[in-house]
Amino acid sequence: MSHGHTHSQHHLHSEGTKNIRLALVLNLFFSAIELVGGLYTNSVAILSDALHDFGDAISLGVAWYLQKYAGKGRDRYYSYGYKRFSLLGAIFISIILTVGSVFVIKECVERLIAPQPSDAQGMFVLAILGIIINGAAVLRLKRGSGVNERAVMLHMMEDVLGWIAVLIVSSVMMFVDLPVLDPLLSIGISVWILINVYKNMRNTFHILLQQVPQDIDLENLEKEITTLDGVLSIHDIHLWTLDGEEHILTLHIVLAKEVTVEKETEIKGKVRHSCYDAHIHHATIEFERSGETCALMNH
């Protein structure tokens, strides 16, 4: 693995940790604003959301810690390092989002049955603040590519959409008495969040179950390697990803008997170049000669 790639991976991880930390700070800051705003407007809905956001902050804190922990290098306990710990953060946030969305839907159904009046002007002011603060966190997290960052972004996006809904509802309620709009919009947002949580969780479990990364054409890579001069065939090929960003490949290459040591080195360089082009930066290559029996062929 090249030094440049190692530096690039470290930079990406460092950015991911900073992005999640920013989301955590903004979430805590806005929770405090909501608490004061809820008491000032005497709004139970906003006070409930403040409590919800404090719960969010706890889950974001866990995600930030796991993302930071995932930056540790390899040791005698984890030979590939701690990158997969970031996946635990993604799972934790997804669970919190699912429980929160189900709770919101339950509350909304109750409000549809028995609508309650709200302070429209207070809601309007807090909605603008909510969109600005949470929107800033979403824009920052959108740059990230890790599953943990995507889960946190989804978390913050839930809040942004929630406040857009509050802005629309409070604007309408200033002129028309339609309290059912609030729970209806909230149900729509909760369903959207649950669909995206499912997609993110599915992606996370694909990584944990060592599925071939979807952004890599393994069949095309195999063809590219087998067409190299001196290569007869390849077998025992395995491709998986540590965290959705760092991909790992192991394979056995059968060479013709007449291939020299110099030619072998050349083939290895070409294989690594093909892997690098396919965004695989950690490849373990084993050579065998024609007629040699591989113990792993039948496994």
VOKOL-591615 format. One record per residue (C-alpha): x, y, z; residue in one letter; residue number from 1. Coordinates in nm, 4 decimals. Each point is the difference from the previous one (the first is absolute). Layout:
<rs>
R        x        y        z code pos
R        X        Y        Z    a NUM
...
</rs>
This chain:
<rs>
R        x        y        z code pos
R   0.0000   0.0000   0.0000    m   1
R   0.1420   0.3351  -0.1008    s   2
R   0.0814   0.2755   0.2466    h   3
R  -0.2207   0.2378  -0.2030    g   4
R  -0.2989  -0.2308   0.0367    h   5
R   0.0591  -0.0443   0.3740    t   6
R   0.0141   0.3777   0.0395    h   7
R  -0.3204   0.0364  -0.2073    s   8
R  -0.1858  -0.2588   0.2123    q   9
R   0.1184   0.1711   0.3203    h  10
R  -0.1161   0.3387  -0.1358    h  11
R  -0.3451  -0.1410  -0.0887    l  12
R  -0.0354  -0.1569   0.3442    h  13
R   0.1135   0.3206   0.1735    s  14
R  -0.2564   0.2017  -0.2017    e  15
R  -0.2709  -0.2522   0.0908    g  16
R   0.0785   0.0362   0.3725    t  17
R  -0.0067   0.3820  -0.0261    k  18
R  -0.3310  -0.0060  -0.1900    n  19
R  -0.1690  -0.2177   0.2635    i  20
R   0.1437   0.2157   0.2815    r  21
R  -0.1446   0.3124  -0.1669    l  22
R  -0.3417  -0.1699  -0.0274    a  23
R   0.0206  -0.0903   0.3719    l  24
R   0.0875   0.3584   0.1079    v  25
R  -0.2745   0.1536  -0.2179    l  26
R  -0.2540  -0.2525   0.1291    n  27
R   0.0797   0.0777   0.3654    l  28
R  -0.0031   0.3755  -0.0684    f  29
R  -0.3380  -0.0148  -0.1711    f  30
R  -0.1470  -0.2280   0.2696    s  31
R   0.0742   0.2761   0.2538    a  32
R  -0.1680   0.2590  -0.2276    i  33
R  -0.3047  -0.2280  -0.0331    e  34
R  -0.0223  -0.0424   0.3777    l  35
R  -0.0035   0.3780   0.0554    v  36
R  -0.2327   0.0541  -0.2993    g  37
R  -0.2389  -0.2698   0.1166    g  38
R  -0.0258   0.1516   0.3475    l  39
R  -0.0444   0.3514  -0.1477    y  40
R  -0.2746  -0.0986  -0.2474    t  41
R  -0.1541  -0.2483   0.2458    n  42
R   0.0074  -0.2596  -0.2792    s  43
R  -0.0060  -0.3648   0.1098    v  44
R   0.0865  -0.1094  -0.3565    a  45
R   0.3230   0.2040  -0.0023    i  46
R   0.0937  -0.1142   0.3517    l  47
R  -0.0535  -0.3605  -0.1105    s  48
R   0.2235   0.0641  -0.3008    d  49
R   0.2654   0.1476   0.2292    a  50
R  -0.0030  -0.3244   0.1982    l  51
R   0.0166  -0.1964  -0.3277    h  52
R   0.3008   0.2067  -0.1133    d  53
R   0.1829  -0.0610   0.3274    f  54
R  -0.0497  -0.3703  -0.0673    g  55
R   0.1351   0.0608  -0.3521    d  56
R   0.3065   0.1676   0.1481    a  57
R   0.0738  -0.3104   0.2093    i  58
R  -0.0152  -0.2235  -0.3083    s  59
R   0.2159   0.2481  -0.1963    l  60
R   0.2506  -0.0043   0.2868    g  61
R   0.0194  -0.3794  -0.0243    v  62
R   0.0398   0.0219  -0.3806    a  63
R   0.2772   0.2616   0.0357    w  64
R   0.1858  -0.2146   0.2541    y  65
R  -0.0248  -0.3112  -0.2209    l  66
R   0.1101   0.1964  -0.3090    q  67
R   0.2995   0.1333   0.1955    k  68
R   0.0745  -0.3490   0.1341    y  69
R  -0.0139  -0.1369  -0.3548    a  70
R   0.3079   0.2085  -0.0839    g  71
R   0.2261  -0.2243   0.2076    k  72
R   0.2542  -0.1984  -0.1979    g  73
R   0.0383  -0.3771   0.0028    r  74
R   0.1253  -0.1817   0.3073    d  75
R   0.0181  -0.3579   0.1314    r  76
R  -0.3764   0.0004   0.0665    y  77
R  -0.1209   0.1445  -0.3334    y  78
R   0.2417  -0.0679  -0.2856    s  79
R  -0.1999   0.2197  -0.2400    y  80
R  -0.0292   0.2841   0.2485    g  81
R  -0.3184   0.1357   0.1575    y  82
R  -0.1783   0.1386  -0.3089    k  83
R  -0.3034  -0.2252   0.0413    r  84
R  -0.0836   0.1627   0.3345    f  85
R  -0.1468   0.2889  -0.2045    s  86
R  -0.2655  -0.2467  -0.1228    l  87
R  -0.1176  -0.0455   0.3600    l  88
R  -0.0684   0.3754   0.0099    g  89
R  -0.2097  -0.0274  -0.3176    a  90
R  -0.2017  -0.2891   0.1492    i  91
R  -0.0488   0.1818   0.3330    f  92
R  -0.1274   0.3190  -0.1687    i  93
R  -0.2280  -0.2010  -0.2296    s  94
R  -0.1588  -0.1719   0.3014    i  95
R  -0.0503   0.3370   0.1748    i  96
R  -0.1559   0.1442  -0.3186    l  97
R  -0.2337  -0.2991  -0.0369    t  98
R  -0.1192   0.0143   0.3629    v  99
R  -0.0383   0.3801  -0.0221    g 100
R  -0.1969  -0.0165  -0.3261    s 101
R  -0.2367  -0.2668   0.1338    v 102
R  -0.0551   0.2112   0.3140    f 103
R  -0.0681   0.3129  -0.2132    v 104
R  -0.2511  -0.1898  -0.2180    i 105
R  -0.1800  -0.1240   0.3145    k 106
R  -0.0189   0.3569   0.1399    e 107
R  -0.1192   0.1334  -0.3376    c 108
R  -0.2825  -0.2546  -0.0205    v 109
R  -0.1140   0.1113   0.3474    e 110
R   0.0127   0.3642  -0.1136    r 111
R  -0.2040  -0.0801  -0.3108    l 112
R  -0.2680  -0.1516   0.2243    i 113
R   0.0141   0.2921   0.2465    a 114
R   0.1564   0.3127  -0.1676    p 115
R   0.1750   0.2481   0.2334    q 116
R   0.0566   0.3745  -0.0583    p 117
R   0.3608   0.1267  -0.0258    s 118
R   0.1796   0.3361   0.0247    d 119
R   0.0412   0.0638  -0.3751    a 120
R   0.2278   0.3072   0.0292    q 121
R   0.2361  -0.1667   0.2488    g 122
R   0.0127  -0.3093  -0.2203    m 123
R   0.0815   0.2159  -0.3056    f 124
R   0.3016   0.1695   0.1648    v 125
R   0.1411  -0.3271   0.1354    l 126
R  -0.0546  -0.1692  -0.3381    a 127
R   0.2225   0.2578  -0.1749    i 128
R   0.2738  -0.0499   0.2628    l 129
R  -0.0381  -0.3783  -0.0281    g 130
R   0.0383   0.0032  -0.3799    i 131
R   0.3121   0.2224   0.0138    i 132
R   0.1811  -0.1896   0.2793    i 133
R  -0.0864  -0.3554  -0.1030    n 134
R   0.0394   0.0876  -0.3689    g 135
R   0.3594   0.1109   0.0654    a 136
R   0.0745  -0.3417   0.1530    a 137
R  -0.1620  -0.1871  -0.2934    v 138
R   0.2027   0.1967  -0.2587    l 139
R   0.3211  -0.0827   0.1879    r 140
R  -0.0858  -0.3695   0.0375    l 141
R  -0.1035  -0.0294  -0.3651    k 142
R   0.3710   0.0198  -0.0937    r 143
R   0.0692  -0.3231   0.1889    g 144
R  -0.0106  -0.3425  -0.1618    s 145
R   0.0080  -0.2357   0.3016    g 146
R  -0.3118  -0.1910   0.1106    v 147
R   0.0245   0.1539   0.3458    n 148
R  -0.0008   0.3523  -0.1469    e 149
R  -0.2932  -0.0928  -0.2263    r 150
R  -0.1928  -0.1273   0.3030    a 151
R   0.0741   0.3217   0.1933    v 152
R  -0.0937   0.2103  -0.3054    m 153
R  -0.3316  -0.1867  -0.0188    l 154
R  -0.0451   0.0740   0.3690    h 155
R   0.0525   0.3743  -0.0536    m 156
R  -0.2066  -0.0059  -0.3216    m 157
R  -0.2911  -0.1287   0.2064    e 158
R   0.0230   0.3134   0.2131    d 159
R   0.0306   0.2321  -0.3047    v 160
R  -0.3080  -0.1524  -0.1666    l 161
R  -0.1807   0.0119   0.3316    g 162
R   0.0665   0.3732   0.0330    w 163
R  -0.0977   0.0651  -0.3639    i 164
R  -0.3294  -0.1707   0.0830    a 165
R  -0.0355   0.2162   0.3132    v 166
R   0.0736   0.3125  -0.2096    l 167
R  -0.2706  -0.0907  -0.2556    i 168
R  -0.2521  -0.0998   0.2660    v 169
R   0.0608   0.3063   0.2199    s 170
R  -0.0295   0.2302  -0.3069    s 171
R  -0.3347  -0.1550  -0.0970    v 172
R  -0.1243  -0.0081   0.3615    m 173
R   0.0600   0.3745   0.0347    m 174
R  -0.2858   0.0510  -0.2463    f 175
R  -0.2021  -0.3254   0.0073    v 176
R  -0.0958  -0.2157   0.2976    d 177
R   0.1146  -0.3439  -0.1238    l 178
R   0.1833  -0.1721   0.2890    p 179
R  -0.0139  -0.3409  -0.1804    v 180
R   0.2629   0.1222  -0.2507    l 181
R   0.2775  -0.0364   0.2576    d 182
R  -0.0497  -0.3744   0.0714    p 183
R  -0.0652  -0.0802  -0.3689    l 184
R   0.3298   0.1557  -0.1096    l 185
R   0.1846  -0.1655   0.2887    s 186
R  -0.1301  -0.3441  -0.1043    i 187
R   0.1217   0.0607  -0.3572    g 188
R   0.3478   0.0971   0.1222    i 189
R   0.0171  -0.2988   0.2356    s 190
R  -0.0856  -0.2407  -0.2837    v 191
R   0.2702   0.1593  -0.2196    w 192
R   0.2531  -0.0386   0.2819    i 193
R  -0.0928  -0.3670   0.0565    l 194
R   0.0464  -0.0788  -0.3717    i 195
R   0.3472   0.1594   0.0029    n 196
R   0.0942  -0.1690   0.3284    v 197
R  -0.0855  -0.3341  -0.1614    y 198
R   0.2266   0.0798  -0.2993    k 199
R   0.2877   0.1083   0.2247    n 200
R  -0.0357  -0.3037   0.2290    m 201
R  -0.0123  -0.2313  -0.3022    r 202
R   0.3244   0.1517  -0.1295    n 203
R   0.1625  -0.0319   0.3447    t 204
R  -0.0939  -0.3683   0.0300    f 205
R   0.1269  -0.0666  -0.3544    h 206
R   0.3387   0.1281   0.1188    i 207
R  -0.0106  -0.2043   0.3218    l 208
R  -0.0924  -0.3131  -0.1971    l 209
R   0.2948   0.0657  -0.2350    q 210
R  -0.2006   0.0507  -0.3172    q 211
R   0.2039   0.0928  -0.3096    v 212
R  -0.0047   0.3848  -0.0128    p 213
R  -0.2712   0.1085  -0.2452    q 214
R   0.2226   0.2678  -0.1572    d 215
R   0.2506  -0.2611  -0.1244    i 216
R  -0.0471  -0.2206  -0.3087    d 217
R   0.1759  -0.3157   0.1219    l 218
R  -0.0701  -0.1908  -0.3223    e 219
R   0.1657   0.2711  -0.2089    n 220
R   0.3003   0.0086   0.2366    l 221
R   0.0417  -0.3790  -0.0294    e 222
R  -0.0050   0.0260  -0.3823    k 223
R   0.2584   0.2794   0.0091    e 224
R   0.2388  -0.2095   0.2134    i 225
R  -0.0422  -0.3246  -0.1983    t 226
R   0.0826   0.1767  -0.3291    t 227
R   0.3464   0.0966   0.1285    l 228
R   0.2891  -0.1696  -0.1799    d 229
R   0.1240  -0.2989   0.2020    g 230
R  -0.3222  -0.0374   0.2060    v 231
R  -0.1848  -0.3281  -0.0616    l 232
R  -0.2836   0.0369   0.2497    s 233
R  -0.1031   0.1398   0.3386    i 234
R  -0.1907  -0.1604   0.2876    h 235
R  -0.0808   0.0353   0.3703    d 236
R  -0.0866   0.3668  -0.0582    i 237
R  -0.1602   0.1860   0.2912    h 238
R  -0.1073   0.3637   0.0058    l 239
R  -0.1615   0.1856   0.2875    w 240
R   0.0015   0.3423   0.1663    t 241
R   0.0966   0.1017   0.3519    l 242
R  -0.2254   0.3031   0.0350    d 243
R  -0.1462   0.0773  -0.3424    g 244
R   0.3099   0.1978  -0.1002    e 245
R   0.3051  -0.2240   0.0440    e 246
R  -0.0250  -0.3118  -0.2184    h 247
R   0.2066  -0.3182   0.0413    i 248
R   0.0801  -0.2663  -0.2600    l 249
R   0.1775  -0.3373   0.0255    t 250
R   0.0603  -0.2298  -0.2986    l 251
R   0.2133  -0.2836  -0.1367    h 252
R   0.1506   0.0417  -0.3479    i 253
R   0.1172  -0.3027  -0.1999    v 254
R   0.3026   0.0859  -0.2165    l 255
R   0.1507  -0.1844  -0.2960    a 256
R   0.3069  -0.2093   0.0908    k 257
R   0.2317   0.2072  -0.2221    e 258
R  -0.0789   0.3327   0.1793    v 259
R   0.3214   0.1475   0.1439    t 260
R   0.0394   0.1719   0.3375    v 261
R   0.0276   0.3366  -0.1789    e 262
R  -0.3195  -0.0729  -0.1948    k 263
R  -0.1717  -0.1036   0.3244    e 264
R   0.0860   0.3363   0.1556    t 265
R  -0.1357   0.1752  -0.3108    e 266
R  -0.3280  -0.1965   0.0177    i 267
R  -0.0398   0.0815   0.3681    k 268
R   0.0469   0.3714  -0.0764    g 269
R  -0.2630  -0.0115  -0.2746    k 270
R  -0.2469  -0.1848   0.2249    v 271
R   0.0477   0.2589   0.2768    r 272
R  -0.0501   0.2787  -0.2554    h 273
R  -0.3279  -0.1602  -0.1190    s 274
R  -0.1114  -0.0326   0.3617    c 275
R   0.0878   0.3631   0.0722    y 276
R  -0.2008   0.1130  -0.3053    d 277
R  -0.2957  -0.1948   0.1435    a 278
R   0.0441   0.1828   0.3376    h 279
R   0.1474  -0.3054   0.1731    i 280
R   0.3028   0.1159   0.1951    h 281
R   0.0704  -0.3114   0.2054    h 282
R   0.0683  -0.3046  -0.2210    a 283
R   0.1672  -0.3241   0.1095    t 284
R   0.1281  -0.1946  -0.3011    i 285
R   0.1259  -0.3595   0.0082    e 286
R   0.1681  -0.1576  -0.3030    f 287
R  -0.0092  -0.3674  -0.0992    e 288
R   0.1574  -0.1807  -0.2929    r 289
R  -0.1835  -0.2066  -0.2597    s 290
R  -0.0421  -0.3553   0.1321    g 291
R   0.0354   0.1032   0.3647    e 292
R  -0.2813  -0.1245   0.2259    t 293
R  -0.1746   0.2692   0.2083    c 294
R  -0.1415  -0.1230   0.3303    a 295
R  -0.2677   0.2733  -0.0125    l 296
R  -0.1357  -0.0890  -0.3462    m 297
R  -0.2880  -0.2054   0.1411    n 298
R  -0.0891   0.2393   0.2843    h 299
</rs>
